[in-house]
Amino acid sequence: MKMSWIKYVKDKESFKMPERLGFDVFKLDNPEETDNKLEELIKNNYNIIFITNEIAGFSENIIKKYNKDNKVNIIITKNKE
């Protein structure tokens, strides 16, 4: 089981703990690249992906493609406020 986290590069609050512990936290410069990053992570056998609500809004595939996929769990997290 491989886990990863995806957030916007300007988001300084989300996923601080996993990042400090050395887990794979990926920062996107361009939110429009969300679906490309998801594809890349899934191809690299990441099966649990945490993604911020802000970035998830830019993905068309989260609902259309991965919603019913039992091999991949995409978890959308709340914004830090």
Protein Blocks (a to p, Z undefined) as FASTA:
>chain_A
ZZdddddfklmkgoklmmmnopacdddfblklmmmmmmmmmmnopabdcddfklmmmpmk
lmmmmmmmmkbccddddddZZ
